[in-house]
Amino acid sequence: MNKPFNLWLRDEIAKRGQTQREFANLANIDESNVSNYILGKRIPNTRTLIRIILVLHNQGNQEKLVKLLMESLQGIENMEIR
């Protein structure tokens, strides 16, 4: 992953033409949490991260999903906590 998680999430949602509310409903995540993830104020736990990736890449194969999950987790582990 070449960009921080929050920017990746923002861009992935935008690529699909979804609003944060629409995405939150699909992923079964509170809309305020999605906003905080995008603003870089919070990071998702592992279960939420899996839901995010599954919603954003529901057409991908299993190998691609695992790779994206691992890249995302690595990006989160490297995030600076403010």
C-alpha positions in Angstrom: 0.0 0.0 0.0 1.5 3.3 -1.1 -0.8 5.6 0.9 -2.1 5.8 4.5 -5.2 3.8 5.3 -7.4 6.8 5.7 -6.6 8.1 2.2 -6.9 4.6 0.7 -10.4 4.2 2.2 -11.5 7.7 1.1 -10.3 7.0 -2.5 -11.9 3.5 -2.6 -15.3 4.8 -1.5 -15.0 7.7 -4.0 -14.1 5.3 -6.8 -17.4 3.6 -6.3 -19.3 6.8 -6.3 -20.6 6.1 -2.8 -21.2 8.5 0.0 -19.8 7.7 3.4 -23.4 6.9 4.6 -24.0 4.4 1.8 -20.6 2.7 2.4 -21.3 2.6 6.2 -24.7 0.9 5.6 -23.1 -1.7 3.2 -20.3 -2.5 5.7 -22.6 -2.3 8.7 -20.4 0.3 10.3 -21.6 3.4 12.1 -21.3 6.4 9.7 -19.4 8.5 12.3 -16.8 5.7 12.5 -16.3 5.8 8.8 -15.8 9.5 8.9 -13.3 9.2 11.7 -11.4 6.5 9.8 -11.2 8.8 6.7 -10.1 11.7 8.8 -7.4 9.6 10.4 -8.8 10.1 13.9 -9.5 6.4 14.4 -8.4 3.0 13.0 -10.7 0.1 12.5 -10.3 -3.1 14.5 -9.6 -6.3 12.6 -13.2 -7.3 12.2 -14.2 -3.9 10.9 -11.3 -3.9 8.6 -12.3 -7.2 7.1 -15.9 -5.9 6.6 -14.4 -2.8 4.9 -12.3 -4.8 2.5 -15.0 -7.3 1.7 -17.5 -4.5 0.8 -14.9 -2.7 -1.3 -13.6 -5.7 -3.1 -16.6 -8.0 -3.2 -15.8 -9.0 -6.8 -12.2 -10.0 -6.1 -10.8 -13.4 -5.6 -9.8 -14.7 -2.2 -6.0 -14.2 -2.8 -6.5 -10.6 -3.7 -8.6 -10.0 -0.6 -6.0 -11.6 1.6 -3.3 -9.5 0.0 -5.3 -6.3 0.5 -6.0 -7.2 4.1 -2.4 -7.8 4.9 -1.4 -4.6 3.2 -4.0 -2.7 5.1 -3.0 -4.2 8.4 0.6 -3.3 7.7 -0.4 0.3 6.9 -2.4 0.5 10.1 0.5 -0.9 12.2 2.7 1.8 10.8 0.3 4.6 11.5 1.3 7.3 13.9 -1.1 7.6 16.8 -2.0 11.3 17.5 
